[in-house]
Amino acid sequence: MRDHSPRLPTSPGFWRSPLRGPWFTSVLGLVLLVGITVLFVTGLLSYAAYNPGLSPVNDKTPDKGILGFYLFAWPTGPYWLYRLTQGVHVTLGVTLIPVLLAKLWSVVPKLFALPPARSLTHALERISLLLLVGGALFEFVTGVLNVQLDYLFPGSFYPLHFYGAWVFFAAFVTHAVLKTPAAVRNVRRMRQGQEAADGGELVPPRPDPATVTRRGALWFVGGGSLLLFGTTAGRSFDGPLRRTALLAPHGGADPGSGPNGFQINKTAAYAGIDDAETGEDAWRLVVTGRTGTVRLSRAELLHLPLHSAALPIACVEGWSTSDQWWRGVRLRDLAALVGHDDDPPDVLVESLQRHGSFRRAALRANQVADPRSLLALQVNGEDLSPDHGYPARIVVPAAPGVLNTKWVARMTFGDL
């Protein structure tokens, strides 16, 4: 028997799945409306946490212009703030992947529908849809690769993800304004047992026999999201989900056990740290400020007043440690050694690290002044290991991991 089925995707009869329709697409769209809005807000907060307006060394998007309109001085409290915002950002992003893929599958006939534009509103919808699909795939793919420490894309993750997010969200807002009222109406009508007002290009004219209901398909999508949540959330939050965080990045070194046995992104070997330059006889911390420069050995630092703070390390990839017990010299006490007694200023911290985008990092005055901000010498009752920053590292509450500089060599206090 001859097959007369359309062979071109531009033909409505090419798409035969009975699952496609306004109700299925509308439910997925409303879930994404909430989820992507949260993703965008937490992404903006993640960017603000780097204090990119403080110093060029913190700013990986120097041409952002008005896109940095909302930036503010990132606070140090609550101390788990960045752990929460970035944990939500990454965990929610991974959890939404099945919803996003199902949504894209449900609207793919629209990408091929002819004519390309029937009216100005329809043209705007088609353009926003193309940017939305491309932006969504770009943002989610680069985000997942970054989470897994696989930098397969050209260029730096920071500007690519930042500018891509703005393009994606602009298309998302345009599409949401055009489609949300219809999506809400369709969901209400279907809940009342009525047909959707307009199936448009989504409903196939000659659907294949159904093998699963649309509600069943939604349960399947939800199950996929729940599975990803269960294998991702533990990377960011304590509790039993720590043991099920199978999607946590495994590219770093094994931290081992004991007081220094917690997550490592960059090892001392990867950063080019030589044991000869971190030894007691060779290493000196250079501190510069209003009254000049002092050089301190590790032994001299250990004789200064030491303080402790229980703080996590939280990174942009979404992983974070439990609270670790750090002990060292307060940053504001180091500022006082070079003439900043009452009102500690900003500080530029430089590492022995040979390469990497954050071997130099700037901290704001409010971060320096916080009594929990330390030049840490020990963790959990033991000297820092080389991979955790021996002989000394920065630890600041609520700051991204890259601002908690390891292998500190120089600190320059003053307005940046």
C-alpha positions as CSV (number, residue, x, y, z in Angstrom):
1,M,0.0,0.0,0.0
2,R,1.4,3.4,-1.0
3,D,2.2,5.8,1.8
4,H,0.7,9.2,1.2
5,S,1.9,10.8,4.4
6,P,3.4,14.2,4.0
7,R,7.2,14.1,3.9
8,L,8.0,17.7,4.6
9,P,7.9,19.2,8.1
10,T,6.3,22.4,6.6
11,S,3.1,20.3,6.0
12,P,0.7,20.2,9.0
13,G,0.1,16.5,8.3
14,F,3.8,15.7,8.9
15,W,3.3,16.0,12.6
16,R,1.1,13.2,13.8
17,S,1.5,12.9,17.6
18,P,-1.9,13.2,19.4
19,L,-0.2,14.6,22.5
20,R,0.5,17.9,20.9
21,G,-2.1,20.5,21.6
22,P,-2.7,23.8,23.4
23,W,-3.4,22.2,26.8
24,F,-0.2,20.2,26.9
25,T,1.9,23.1,25.7
26,S,0.1,25.6,28.0
27,V,0.8,23.6,31.2
28,L,4.5,23.2,30.3
29,G,4.7,26.9,29.4
30,L,3.2,28.0,32.7
31,V,5.7,25.8,34.6
32,L,8.5,27.4,32.6
33,L,7.1,30.9,33.1
34,V,7.7,30.5,36.9
35,G,10.9,28.4,36.7
36,I,12.8,30.5,34.2
37,T,11.9,33.7,36.0
38,V,13.4,32.3,39.2
39,L,16.4,31.1,37.1
40,F,16.9,34.6,35.7
41,V,16.7,36.3,39.0
42,T,19.1,33.9,40.8
43,G,21.4,34.3,37.8
44,L,21.5,38.0,38.2
45,L,22.2,37.6,41.9
46,S,25.0,35.2,41.1
47,Y,26.5,37.9,38.8
48,A,26.1,40.6,41.5
49,A,27.9,38.4,44.1
50,Y,31.1,38.8,42.1
51,N,31.0,42.5,42.8
52,P,31.9,43.2,39.1
53,G,31.5,46.9,39.6
54,L,34.3,47.0,42.2
55,S,37.3,46.2,40.1
56,P,38.2,45.0,36.6
57,V,39.7,41.9,38.1
58,N,36.2,40.8,39.2
59,D,34.4,41.8,36.0
60,K,34.4,39.2,33.2
61,T,31.9,41.2,31.2
62,P,33.5,44.7,30.8
63,D,31.2,45.7,27.9
64,K,27.9,45.0,29.8
65,G,26.8,48.7,29.8
66,I,23.3,49.1,31.0
67,L,22.9,45.4,31.6
68,G,24.6,46.0,34.9
69,F,22.1,48.6,36.0
70,Y,21.0,46.6,39.0
71,L,24.4,45.8,40.6
72,F,24.8,46.5,44.3
73,A,27.3,45.8,47.1
74,W,26.9,42.1,47.8
75,P,26.2,41.5,51.5
76,T,28.0,39.1,53.9
77,G,24.9,37.9,55.6
78,P,23.2,35.6,55.9
79,Y,26.5,33.7,55.5
80,W,24.8,31.0,53.4
81,L,23.3,33.5,50.9
82,Y,25.3,32.6,47.8
83,R,25.1,28.9,48.7
84,L,21.3,29.3,48.6
85,T,20.9,31.5,45.5
86,Q,23.4,29.5,43.3
87,G,22.2,26.2,44.6
88,V,18.7,27.1,43.6
89,H,19.9,28.4,40.3
90,V,21.7,25.2,39.3
91,T,19.4,22.7,40.9
92,L,16.3,24.3,39.3
93,G,18.0,24.6,36.0
94,V,18.8,20.9,35.8
95,T,15.4,20.0,37.2
96,L,13.7,22.0,34.4
97,I,15.5,20.2,31.5
98,P,12.7,17.6,30.9
99,V,10.1,20.4,31.0
100,L,12.1,22.5,28.5
101,L,12.6,19.6,26.2
102,A,9.0,18.6,26.3
103,K,7.9,22.2,25.7
104,L,10.3,22.5,22.7
105,W,8.9,19.2,21.3
106,S,5.4,20.3,21.7
107,V,5.9,23.5,19.7
108,V,8.3,22.2,17.0
109,P,5.6,22.3,14.3
110,K,5.4,26.1,14.7
111,L,9.0,26.4,13.7
112,F,8.2,25.0,10.3
113,A,4.7,26.5,9.7
114,L,4.1,28.5,6.5
115,P,3.6,31.3,5.8
116,P,6.4,32.6,8.2
117,A,4.2,35.6,9.3
118,R,0.5,36.2,8.9
119,S,0.4,39.5,10.8
120,L,2.7,41.7,12.9
121,T,1.8,39.9,16.1
122,H,2.4,36.6,14.4
123,A,5.8,37.8,13.1
124,L,6.8,38.9,16.6
125,E,5.7,35.5,18.0
126,R,7.8,33.6,15.4
127,I,10.9,35.7,16.0
128,S,10.6,35.4,19.8
129,L,10.1,31.7,19.4
130,L,13.2,31.3,17.3
131,L,15.3,33.4,19.8
132,L,13.6,31.5,22.7
133,V,14.5,28.1,21.3
134,G,18.0,29.0,20.4
135,G,18.6,30.9,23.7
136,A,17.2,28.2,25.8
137,L,19.3,25.5,24.2
138,F,22.4,27.7,24.5
139,E,21.9,28.6,28.1
140,F,21.0,25.2,29.3
141,V,23.8,23.4,27.4
142,T,26.5,25.9,28.5
143,G,25.1,25.8,32.0
144,V,25.2,22.0,32.2
145,L,28.7,21.9,30.8
146,N,29.9,24.4,33.3
147,V,28.2,22.5,36.2
148,Q,30.2,19.4,35.0
149,L,33.4,21.3,34.6
150,D,33.5,20.5,30.9
151,Y,34.4,23.7,29.0
152,L,33.8,22.5,25.5
153,F,32.5,25.8,24.2
154,P,34.8,28.6,22.8
155,G,35.5,31.5,25.0
156,S,34.9,32.2,28.7
157,F,31.7,30.8,30.3
158,Y,31.0,34.1,32.1
159,P,30.4,36.5,29.2
160,L,28.8,33.7,27.1
161,H,26.3,32.8,29.7
162,F,25.7,36.4,30.8
163,Y,24.9,37.9,27.4
164,G,23.1,34.7,26.3
165,A,20.8,35.0,29.3
166,W,19.8,38.5,28.4
167,V,19.0,37.5,24.8
168,F,17.1,34.5,26.0
169,F,15.1,36.4,28.7
170,A,14.2,39.2,26.3
171,A,12.7,36.6,23.9
172,F,11.1,34.8,26.8
173,V,9.4,38.0,28.1
174,T,8.2,38.8,24.6
175,H,6.8,35.3,24.1
176,A,5.2,35.3,27.6
177,V,3.4,38.6,27.0
178,L,2.0,37.3,23.7
179,K,1.1,33.8,24.9
180,T,0.5,33.7,28.6
181,P,-3.2,34.9,28.5
182,A,-4.0,32.2,25.9
183,A,-2.2,29.6,28.0
184,V,-4.2,30.5,31.1
185,R,-7.4,30.4,29.2
186,N,-6.6,27.0,27.6
187,V,-5.8,25.4,31.0
188,R,-9.0,26.7,32.5
189,R,-11.1,25.5,29.6
190,M,-9.5,22.0,29.6
191,R,-10.0,21.7,33.4
192,Q,-13.7,22.5,32.8
193,G,-13.9,19.7,30.2
194,Q,-14.0,22.2,27.3
195,E,-11.9,22.2,24.1
196,A,-9.1,24.8,23.8
197,A,-10.1,27.9,22.0
198,D,-7.6,27.6,19.3
199,G,-5.3,24.7,18.5
200,G,-3.5,26.6,15.8
201,E,-0.5,24.7,14.3
202,L,-0.2,22.4,17.4
203,V,-3.1,20.0,16.8
204,P,-2.3,17.5,14.0
205,P,-5.1,17.3,11.4
206,R,-4.7,13.5,11.2
207,P,-3.2,12.3,14.5
208,D,-1.9,8.8,15.1
209,P,-3.7,6.6,17.6
210,A,-2.9,7.6,21.2
211,T,-0.7,5.3,23.3
212,V,-0.6,7.6,26.4
213,T,-2.8,10.4,27.6
214,R,-1.6,14.0,27.9
215,R,-1.8,13.8,31.6
216,G,0.3,10.6,31.5
217,A,2.9,12.4,29.4
218,L,3.0,15.2,32.0
219,W,3.5,12.7,34.7
220,F,6.4,11.2,32.7
221,V,8.0,14.7,32.3
222,G,7.5,15.4,36.0
223,G,9.1,12.1,36.9
224,G,12.1,13.0,34.8
225,S,12.4,16.3,36.6
226,L,12.0,14.6,40.0
227,L,14.8,12.1,39.1
228,L,17.1,15.0,38.1
229,F,16.3,16.9,41.3
230,G,17.1,13.9,43.4
231,T,20.5,13.3,41.7
232,T,21.4,17.0,41.7
233,A,20.1,18.8,44.8
234,G,22.5,17.1,47.2
235,R,25.5,18.9,45.7
236,S,24.2,22.2,47.1
237,F,22.3,21.2,50.3
238,D,23.0,19.1,53.3
239,G,21.0,16.0,54.3
240,P,20.3,12.6,52.8
241,L,20.4,14.0,49.2
242,R,24.1,14.4,49.5
243,R,24.4,10.6,49.0
244,T,22.3,10.7,45.8
245,A,24.0,13.6,44.1
246,L,25.2,11.5,41.3
247,L,25.3,14.4,38.9
248,A,27.7,16.4,41.0
249,P,30.9,17.2,39.1
250,H,33.5,14.4,39.3
251,G,36.3,16.2,37.3
252,G,38.1,17.5,40.3
253,A,40.6,15.7,42.5
254,D,39.4,13.3,45.2
255,P,39.6,15.4,48.5
256,G,40.2,12.3,50.6
257,S,39.1,12.1,54.2
258,G,39.9,13.9,57.4
259,P,39.7,17.6,58.2
260,N,40.6,18.7,54.7
261,G,38.4,16.1,53.0
262,F,35.9,18.3,51.2
263,Q,35.3,19.4,47.6
264,I,38.2,20.8,45.6
265,N,37.9,22.4,42.2
266,K,41.5,23.3,41.5
267,T,44.4,21.4,42.9
268,A,47.7,23.0,43.9
269,A,49.3,21.1,41.0
270,Y,46.8,22.4,38.5
271,A,47.3,26.0,39.7
272,G,51.1,25.6,39.3
273,I,51.9,25.9,43.0
274,D,55.4,24.8,43.8
275,D,56.1,23.4,47.3
276,A,59.4,25.4,47.3
277,E,57.5,28.7,47.3
278,T,55.0,27.8,50.0
279,G,57.6,26.5,52.5
280,E,58.1,28.2,55.8
281,D,61.4,29.8,54.8
282,A,60.2,31.0,51.4
283,W,56.6,32.2,51.7
284,R,55.8,35.7,53.0
285,L,52.5,37.4,53.0
286,V,52.9,41.0,51.6
287,V,50.4,43.4,53.0
288,T,50.2,47.0,51.7
289,G,48.1,49.9,52.9
290,R,48.0,53.5,54.0
291,T,51.2,53.3,56.2
292,G,53.3,51.1,53.9
293,T,54.1,47.4,53.5
294,V,54.6,44.6,56.0
295,R,55.8,41.1,55.2
296,L,54.6,38.3,57.5
297,S,55.7,34.7,57.7
298,R,53.2,32.0,58.5
299,A,54.7,31.7,62.0
300,E,54.2,35.4,62.5
301,L,50.6,35.2,61.4
302,L,49.9,32.3,63.8
303,H,51.1,34.6,66.6
304,L,48.6,37.3,65.7
305,P,45.1,37.1,67.3
306,L,43.3,34.2,65.7
307,H,39.6,33.8,65.3
308,S,37.3,31.1,64.0
309,A,34.2,31.0,61.8
310,A,32.0,28.2,60.5
311,L,31.5,28.9,56.8
312,P,30.8,26.8,53.6
313,I,32.5,27.1,50.3
314,A,30.0,27.6,47.5
315,C,30.9,27.8,43.8
316,V,29.3,28.9,40.6
317,E,29.0,25.3,39.4
318,G,26.3,24.9,42.1
319,W,28.2,22.7,44.5
320,S,28.8,23.7,48.1
321,T,30.4,22.2,51.1
322,S,28.9,21.9,54.5
323,D,30.0,24.5,57.0
324,Q,33.8,24.1,57.7
325,W,35.4,25.4,60.8
326,W,38.1,27.9,59.7
327,R,40.7,29.6,61.9
328,G,42.9,32.5,61.0
329,V,43.5,36.2,61.1
330,R,40.6,38.6,60.5
331,L,41.0,40.6,57.4
332,R,40.2,43.8,59.2
333,D,43.1,43.1,61.6
334,L,45.4,42.8,58.7
335,A,44.1,46.1,57.4
336,A,44.8,47.7,60.8
337,L,48.5,46.6,60.5
338,V,48.9,48.9,57.6
339,G,47.1,52.0,58.9
340,H,43.4,51.2,58.4
341,D,42.3,50.9,62.0
342,D,38.8,52.3,62.1
343,D,37.3,51.9,58.6
344,P,38.9,49.1,56.6
345,P,38.8,49.7,52.9
346,D,38.5,47.4,49.8
347,V,41.3,44.9,49.3
348,L,42.9,43.4,46.2
349,V,44.0,39.8,46.9
350,E,46.7,38.1,44.7
351,S,47.5,34.4,44.6
352,L,50.6,32.4,43.9
353,Q,48.4,30.7,41.2
354,R,50.1,30.8,37.8
355,H,47.0,31.0,35.6
356,G,43.3,31.3,35.9
357,S,40.7,34.1,35.7
358,F,40.5,34.7,39.4
359,R,44.1,34.5,40.6
360,R,43.5,38.1,41.5
361,A,40.2,39.1,43.2
362,A,38.9,42.2,44.9
363,L,36.8,42.3,48.1
364,R,34.5,45.2,49.2
365,A,35.0,47.1,52.4
366,N,31.9,45.5,53.9
367,Q,33.5,42.1,53.3
368,V,36.8,43.1,54.8
369,A,35.0,44.5,57.9
370,D,33.0,41.4,58.6
371,P,34.4,39.7,61.7
372,R,33.9,36.3,60.0
373,S,36.1,37.2,57.0
374,L,39.5,35.5,57.6
375,L,42.9,34.9,56.2
376,A,42.5,31.2,57.1
377,L,45.5,29.2,58.2
378,Q,43.7,26.1,59.4
379,V,40.4,24.2,58.8
380,N,38.6,21.8,61.1
381,G,41.5,21.9,63.6
382,E,44.3,21.1,61.1
383,D,46.6,23.1,58.9
384,L,45.3,23.8,55.4
385,S,46.3,21.1,52.8
386,P,48.0,22.4,49.7
387,D,44.9,21.8,47.6
388,H,42.8,23.9,50.0
389,G,45.2,26.8,49.9
390,Y,48.2,26.3,52.2
391,P,49.9,28.4,53.5
392,A,46.9,30.8,53.7
393,R,43.6,31.4,51.9
394,I,40.7,33.9,52.1
395,V,37.4,32.9,53.5
396,V,34.5,35.4,53.3
397,P,30.8,34.7,54.3
398,A,28.3,34.6,51.4
399,A,31.0,35.1,48.7
400,P,31.4,32.9,45.6
401,G,34.2,30.3,45.9
402,V,36.4,32.1,43.4
403,L,36.6,35.1,45.7
404,N,37.8,32.9,48.5
405,T,41.3,33.1,47.1
406,K,43.8,30.2,47.8
407,W,47.6,30.4,48.1
408,V,47.4,34.1,49.0
409,A,50.7,36.0,48.3
410,R,49.8,39.7,48.5
411,M,47.0,41.9,49.9
412,T,46.7,45.6,48.9
413,F,44.2,47.6,51.0
414,G,42.7,50.8,49.6
415,D,40.0,52.2,47.4
416,L,39.8,50.1,44.2
